[in-house]
């Protein structure tokens, strides 16, 4: 029997993808919170500047570039107190055999991730 991935497992997958991207781009992690919906997920330093990164796993057919404006404003307001930049990292995930199917542990998946979106 195939086991559907939980929201936390999808979130962990997105966290790994974004974390690897941050690492490859020279970010130094100061804090990582992988609990689903605890924000921000990453507090990182790059070029002596603090960055807050909110990560979301977005399943097909939803668009990973769309974010919750109210949530991001709240995180941005918090980041400003620390003179930090705020970013959203939406990671699109879909079953590779059929986008309409659920993501299950036993099957491969496709990733749609275009990097960080800065919240101005």
Buried (B, 14 or more C-beta within 10 A) or exposed (E): EEEEBEEEBBBBBBBEBBBEBBEEEEBEEEEBEBEBEEBBBBBBBEEEEBBBBBBBBBBBEEEBEEBEEEBBEBBBEBBEEEEBBBBBBBBBBBBEEEEEBEBBEEBEBEEBBEEBBEBE
